[in-house]
Amino acid sequence: MPLTSEITFDDFMKVDIRVGVIVSAEPFPEARRPAIKLVIDLGPEIGQKKSSAQITRHYAPETLVGNRVLCVVNFPPRQIGPMRSEVLTLGVPDADGEVVLVAPDGIADVAAGGRLF
């Protein structure tokens, strides 16, 4: 993927990226591409939000509950099949282009709702 155009720090700060804890995960067979439905706790200020994530190559629903992830919380919701995805769960591609989730490294206990800066 080519480098995108340069942005300012103020542009970056417009993207609200928060730590969330996955509270439920289940297969999402209605999605066009294989996906998992997630419910993510983003702390008391934001609450629980739904997300559809195309992460089936590396993750099974039963292994995701309790994991921390990073989510963009200020994009408008998107309709994905019968589900309204409320946050974008962040990931990066592996060598085959399959999604690997982005998460805090686990050195410290990071609270749900903490903002990336």
C-alpha positions in Angstrom: 0.0 0.0 0.0 1.5 3.4 -1.0 2.2 6.1 1.6 -0.7 8.5 2.0 -0.4 12.2 1.9 1.1 14.0 4.9 -1.3 15.2 7.6 -1.0 17.5 10.6 -1.0 16.5 14.2 -4.5 18.2 14.5 -5.7 15.9 11.7 -4.4 12.9 13.6 -6.2 14.1 16.8 -9.5 14.1 14.9 -9.4 10.3 14.8 -10.6 9.0 18.2 -8.9 5.6 18.9 -9.7 3.9 22.1 -8.8 0.7 24.0 -11.7 -1.8 24.2 -12.2 -5.2 25.8 -14.0 -7.8 23.7 -17.0 -9.0 25.8 -18.6 -11.3 23.2 -17.6 -12.7 19.8 -19.6 -14.9 17.4 -19.4 -16.0 13.8 -21.0 -13.7 11.3 -22.0 -15.9 8.4 -24.3 -13.2 6.9 -21.2 -11.0 6.0 -20.0 -11.0 2.4 -16.5 -12.0 3.5 -15.8 -14.2 6.5 -16.1 -12.2 9.7 -16.7 -12.2 13.4 -19.3 -10.1 15.2 -17.7 -8.4 18.2 -19.2 -6.6 21.2 -16.5 -4.3 22.7 -16.6 -2.6 26.0 -15.0 0.9 25.5 -15.3 2.0 29.1 -18.0 4.0 31.0 -17.8 7.1 28.8 -18.6 5.2 25.6 -20.1 1.9 26.7 -20.4 -1.3 24.6 -20.3 -1.1 20.8 -20.7 -3.6 18.0 -18.1 -4.3 15.3 -17.7 -6.7 12.4 -14.1 -7.8 11.9 -12.7 -9.9 9.1 -10.3 -11.7 11.4 -11.3 -15.4 10.8 -7.9 -16.5 9.5 -6.1 -15.9 12.8 -8.9 -15.9 15.4 -11.8 -18.0 16.6 -14.7 -16.4 18.4 -14.0 -18.4 21.6 -10.4 -17.1 21.8 -11.3 -13.4 21.6 -13.4 -12.7 24.8 -11.3 -10.7 27.3 -8.8 -9.5 24.7 -8.0 -5.8 24.4 -8.2 -4.1 21.0 -7.9 -0.7 19.5 -11.0 0.9 17.9 -11.9 4.1 16.0 -14.9 5.3 17.9 -15.8 8.4 15.9 -16.6 7.0 12.5 -20.3 6.9 11.5 -21.9 3.5 11.9 -21.9 1.2 8.8 -24.5 -1.3 7.9 -22.8 -4.7 7.3 -25.4 -7.2 6.3 -28.0 -7.4 9.0 -25.7 -5.8 11.6 -24.9 -2.1 12.3 -21.1 -1.9 13.0 -20.6 1.0 15.4 -16.8 1.1 15.7 -13.8 0.1 13.5 -11.7 -2.5 15.1 -8.1 -1.9 14.0 -5.8 -4.4 12.4 -2.7 -4.7 10.2 -2.1 -7.2 7.4 0.2 -10.3 7.8 2.4 -11.5 5.0 -0.7 -13.0 3.2 -2.8 -9.8 3.7 -4.9 -11.4 6.4 -5.9 -9.2 9.4 -4.0 -9.3 12.7 -5.6 -7.2 15.5 -3.8 -4.2 17.0 -3.7 -4.2 20.8 -1.8 -2.7 23.7 1.3 -4.8 24.4 0.3 -6.1 27.8 3.1 -4.6 29.9 0.5 -2.7 32.0 -3.2 -3.1 32.6 -4.7 -0.6 30.2 -8.3 0.5 31.1 -11.1 0.2 28.6 -11.8 3.6 27.0 -8.2 4.9 27.2 -7.4 7.1 24.2 -4.5 6.6 21.9 -2.2 9.6 21.8 
